[in-house]
Amino acid sequence: KQQEPFEPKLPEEYADLSLDADEEPAGDDEAQRPRLAPGIKVLLYVCCVLAVAVLLAVAVWRCADDVLSLTKEDAEVTVSIPDGATISQIAKELRDSGLVRSETLFKLYCWATHAERTIEPGTYSLNSRYDYHALVSNMVEASPDRSPALRRCAQAAGQLFLSLLESGMTVGLSWGRVLRQFCDTLPQQKHTFNVNVVQTIGCLGTGNPHLDGLELTLALAKKLNGTFYNVYAPVYVDSALVQSYLLREPSVELAIRQAGQADIILTGIGSLTDNEGSLCRAGYFTPEERRSLVEAGAAAVIQGRLLDRNGRELAIPGRYVVGASLEELHQVPWRIGINAGQDRAVETLASVRSGCVNLLVVDEPLALEVLKLNNSIGR
């Protein structure tokens, strides 16, 4: 029997494949959905980009304003840093006092600049106009009662300095806490030009870098819209031959020659009995060496040199100074010394008697004590 040809058949339940009346193709629904014009899409994209840019610009400005203190009001604030305080605790204290706005930003700055190594416990009088750099620089303890007086004397010295300064002058300075405060509190000048700022003596090399002559020379040059000359050498060397070689090195020779031809010299006045003095903190003298030198008559430290009570220079065994000589500095017309504290009379009077200082900026207790001491010991 012949078989019938095979013909595929659909089951009856699948025989009707037509669409229901209420069903429409998905493509038709998408085609009917409203779409934004290309121009509007571009406009929205541009608006989003601009909004993000504005937000970022505001954030950057607020950070810059906090770090650089661009718009903060002028106000004196006293803060206390307890012994053993962490950077987080210091940042919180500064924020609570209104000196910084962002704890996180200040901690990042301290981390980047290793500021935690320089901030010390103590009570400080700070200004809300200080930027982060100035805040850190001024949180180095002098003594609880001396630090505010030193700051006031530094500000007064700035006023005296500006009354003497003219365009084209050469200004020399060394190092130290009071000169850091002098540079930080000096207003930015707009009408001085061609001022040369020169380092009068070599670098400390260790200790607080904010107090070293390299940074101070640059900071003052910026304030005066001037140029600067640095002495790229240590303040002391242990050989007369090395000293002679360094003094003939072209950049050092140029800086020291400029210092000898300066119109104004700014200097702090130190003592070997001061544990917080720049030379002592930099480790140039051991406690035993300091005691020995004081017993030998050392009463003051100025421009890296030791003076006795009458202002005569004393030799430092095994140390040779890389810097302008006192004889060269004596030729400078204006030699401004800055100091504070009644207990600093001996070294202050020694600096005046040496001729290293002919303009003295001190607080009243120190001035009275210097006059009393001068009258008691005579010439």
C-alpha positions in Angstrom: 0.0 0.0 0.0 1.4 3.4 -1.0 2.0 5.7 2.0 0.5 9.2 1.9 3.1 12.1 1.8 3.9 13.6 5.3 2.4 17.0 5.9 3.3 18.8 9.2 0.4 20.1 11.1 0.3 22.4 14.1 -1.6 21.5 17.2 -5.0 23.1 17.4 -4.0 25.3 20.4 -1.3 26.9 18.3 -3.2 27.2 15.1 -4.3 30.8 15.7 -1.1 32.9 15.7 -2.8 36.3 15.1 -2.3 39.2 17.5 -5.0 40.1 19.9 -6.7 43.3 19.2 -5.4 45.0 22.3 -1.8 43.9 21.7 0.5 46.1 19.7 4.1 45.5 18.6 6.7 46.7 21.1 8.5 48.6 18.4 5.4 50.8 17.8 5.4 51.7 21.5 9.0 52.8 21.4 8.5 54.7 18.2 5.6 56.6 19.8 7.7 57.5 23.0 8.7 61.3 22.9 12.4 62.0 22.4 14.6 65.0 23.3 15.9 67.1 20.4 19.7 66.8 19.9 20.2 70.5 20.8 18.5 70.1 24.1 20.7 67.1 24.9 23.8 69.1 24.2 22.5 71.9 26.3 21.8 69.6 29.3 25.3 68.1 29.0 27.0 71.5 29.0 24.9 72.6 32.0 26.0 69.5 33.9 29.6 70.0 33.1 29.4 73.7 34.1 27.7 72.8 37.4 30.4 70.2 38.2 33.1 72.8 37.3 31.6 75.4 39.5 31.3 73.1 42.5 35.0 72.0 42.0 36.1 75.7 41.7 34.2 76.6 44.9 35.8 73.6 46.7 39.3 74.5 45.5 38.8 78.2 46.4 37.7 77.3 49.9 40.7 75.0 50.4 43.1 77.7 49.0 41.5 80.3 51.3 42.0 78.1 54.3 45.6 77.2 53.5 46.7 80.7 52.4 44.4 82.8 54.6 43.2 84.9 51.7 40.0 86.4 53.2 40.2 85.7 57.0 39.6 88.6 59.4 42.4 90.0 61.5 42.1 88.7 65.1 44.5 87.6 67.8 43.7 84.2 69.3 45.4 82.3 72.1 45.7 78.6 71.8 47.2 76.0 74.2 48.9 72.8 72.9 49.2 70.2 75.6 52.2 68.0 76.0 51.9 64.9 73.9 49.1 66.3 71.7 48.7 64.6 68.3 48.3 66.4 65.0 44.5 65.5 65.1 44.2 67.2 68.5 46.2 70.2 67.4 44.0 70.5 64.2 40.8 70.3 66.3 42.1 73.0 68.7 42.9 75.3 65.8 39.6 74.7 64.2 37.7 75.4 67.4 39.7 78.6 67.8 38.7 79.7 64.3 42.3 79.6 62.9 41.6 76.8 60.4 38.3 75.7 58.8 39.2 72.2 57.9 40.9 69.8 60.3 41.5 67.3 57.5 43.2 69.8 55.2 45.5 71.0 58.1 46.4 67.4 58.9 47.3 66.8 55.2 49.5 69.9 55.2 51.3 68.8 58.3 51.8 65.3 56.8 53.2 66.8 53.6 55.5 69.2 55.3 56.5 67.1 58.3 55.2 69.9 60.5 54.5 67.5 63.4 58.2 67.5 64.0 58.3 71.2 64.7 55.1 72.0 66.6 55.7 71.9 70.3 53.5 72.1 73.4 52.9 75.6 74.8 50.6 78.6 74.9 50.7 80.7 71.7 49.2 84.0 70.6 48.3 83.5 67.0 46.6 85.7 64.4 43.6 84.5 62.3 45.3 86.0 59.3 48.2 83.5 59.5 48.3 80.9 56.8 49.1 77.3 57.5 52.9 78.0 57.1 52.8 80.9 59.6 50.7 78.9 62.1 53.2 76.1 62.2 56.1 78.4 62.3 54.7 80.3 65.3 54.0 77.2 67.3 57.5 76.7 68.4 57.9 77.5 72.1 60.1 80.3 73.3 58.7 80.6 76.7 55.1 81.3 77.8 55.7 84.9 78.7 58.4 85.7 76.1 56.7 84.6 72.9 54.0 87.3 72.7 56.5 90.0 73.5 58.9 88.7 70.8 56.0 88.8 68.3 55.2 92.4 69.2 58.8 93.4 68.9 59.0 91.7 65.5 55.9 93.7 64.3 57.5 96.9 65.6 60.7 96.1 63.9 58.7 95.7 60.7 57.3 99.2 61.0 60.8 100.6 61.6 62.2 98.6 58.7 59.5 99.9 56.3 60.2 103.5 57.3 63.9 103.0 56.3 63.3 100.9 53.2 63.6 102.3 49.7 63.6 100.6 46.2 67.0 99.4 45.2 68.3 98.7 48.7 70.0 95.6 49.9 68.7 93.9 53.1 70.6 91.2 55.0 69.3 88.7 57.6 70.5 85.6 59.4 68.0 83.1 61.0 65.9 82.6 64.0 62.4 82.6 65.6 62.1 86.4 65.8 63.1 86.9 62.1 60.5 84.2 61.2 57.9 86.3 63.0 59.3 89.4 61.3 58.8 87.9 57.9 55.4 86.5 58.6 53.9 89.7 60.0 55.5 92.1 57.5 52.8 93.3 55.0 53.1 92.4 51.4 54.7 95.5 49.7 53.3 96.9 46.4 55.5 99.9 45.8 59.1 98.5 46.4 61.2 97.3 43.5 64.7 96.0 42.9 65.3 95.1 46.6 68.0 92.5 47.1 67.6 90.2 50.2 70.8 88.5 51.2 71.7 85.8 53.7 74.5 87.1 55.9 75.7 83.8 57.2 75.6 80.0 56.4 72.7 77.7 57.0 71.7 75.9 60.2 71.1 72.8 58.2 69.1 71.0 60.9 66.3 71.8 63.3 63.3 73.8 62.2 63.6 74.6 58.5 61.2 77.5 58.8 63.7 79.3 61.0 66.7 78.8 58.7 68.2 81.6 56.6 67.4 79.9 53.3 63.6 80.1 53.9 63.7 83.5 55.6 65.6 85.1 52.7 63.1 83.8 50.2 60.1 84.8 52.3 61.3 88.3 52.7 62.2 88.7 49.0 58.7 87.7 48.1 57.2 90.3 50.5 59.5 93.0 49.0 59.1 91.9 45.4 62.8 91.5 45.3 65.6 89.1 44.5 67.6 87.0 47.0 71.1 85.6 47.5 71.7 82.6 49.7 74.8 81.2 51.3 74.8 77.5 50.4 77.1 76.4 53.1 76.9 75.5 56.8 77.2 78.1 59.4 80.3 76.4 60.9 83.0 74.2 59.5 85.8 72.5 61.5 88.7 73.6 59.4 90.2 76.9 58.5 91.1 75.5 55.1 87.5 74.4 54.4 86.3 77.8 55.5 88.7 79.6 53.2 87.6 77.3 50.3 83.9 78.0 50.9 84.4 81.7 51.2 86.0 81.7 47.7 83.2 79.6 46.2 81.5 82.0 43.7 77.9 81.9 44.9 79.0 82.1 48.6 81.5 84.9 47.8 78.8 86.9 46.0 76.2 86.6 48.8 78.7 87.6 51.5 80.0 90.5 49.4 76.3 91.6 49.0 75.9 91.3 52.8 78.9 93.6 53.4 77.4 96.2 51.1 73.8 96.0 52.6 71.8 99.0 53.6 69.9 97.3 56.4 70.8 94.2 58.5 68.2 92.4 60.6 69.3 90.1 63.4 68.1 88.3 66.4 70.2 88.2 69.6 70.8 84.8 71.1 72.5 83.2 74.1 74.1 79.8 74.8 72.0 79.6 78.0 68.8 79.5 75.9 67.9 75.8 75.3 65.5 77.0 72.5 68.1 79.0 70.7 68.5 78.1 67.0 72.1 77.0 67.3 71.4 74.9 70.3 68.3 73.3 68.7 70.3 72.6 65.6 72.8 70.6 67.7 75.9 72.7 67.1 76.9 72.8 70.8 76.6 70.0 73.4 75.5 71.0 76.9 79.1 70.5 78.1 80.4 72.8 75.3 77.9 75.5 76.2 78.7 75.4 79.8 82.4 75.6 79.0 81.9 78.6 76.6 79.8 80.4 79.1 82.4 79.9 81.8 85.0 81.3 79.3 82.9 84.5 79.1 80.5 84.0 76.2 77.5 86.2 76.9 75.8 86.5 73.5 75.4 84.9 70.1 74.9 87.2 67.1 75.5 86.3 63.4 76.9 82.9 64.6 79.6 84.6 66.6 80.2 84.6 70.4 80.5 87.9 72.3 81.6 88.6 75.8 79.8 91.0 78.1 81.7 94.0 76.6 80.9 93.0 73.0 84.3 91.6 72.1 84.3 88.6 69.8 85.4 85.3 71.2 87.0 82.4 69.3 85.0 79.2 69.1 87.5 76.3 69.4 87.2 74.0 66.3 84.5 76.1 64.6 85.0 78.5 61.8 82.2 80.7 60.6 81.1 80.8 57.0 79.6 84.3 56.7 80.2 88.0 56.6 82.7 89.2 59.2 81.6 91.5 62.0 83.9 94.2 60.6 82.0 93.9 57.3 78.7 94.1 59.0 79.8 97.2 60.9 79.8 99.1 57.6 76.1 98.6 57.1 74.3 101.9 57.9 71.2 100.4 59.7 71.8 97.3 61.9 68.5 96.3 63.6 68.6 94.0 66.5 65.4 92.4 67.9 64.9 90.9 71.4 62.4 90.6 74.3 62.4 89.6 77.9 63.9 91.1 81.0 66.3 88.2 81.4 67.9 89.0 78.0 69.7 92.1 79.1 73.3 90.8 79.2 73.3 89.5 75.6 71.3 92.5 74.3 73.8 95.0 75.8 76.7 92.9 74.5 75.3 93.2 71.0 75.1 96.9 71.2 78.5 97.3 72.6 80.0 95.1 69.9 78.7 97.5 67.2 76.7 94.7 65.6 73.5 96.6 66.5 72.8 100.3 66.2 69.0 100.2 66.2 67.4 98.2 69.0 63.8 97.0 69.0 62.9 95.5 72.5 60.1 95.5 74.9 60.0 97.9 77.8 61.1 95.5 80.6 64.2 94.6 78.6 64.9 98.2 77.7 64.9 99.3 81.4 67.0 96.3 82.4 69.6 97.1 79.7 69.9 100.7 80.8 70.2 99.6 84.4 72.9 97.0 83.5 74.8 99.5 81.4 74.9 102.0 84.2 76.0 99.4 86.7 79.0 98.0 84.8 80.1 101.1 82.9 82.4 100.8 79.9 
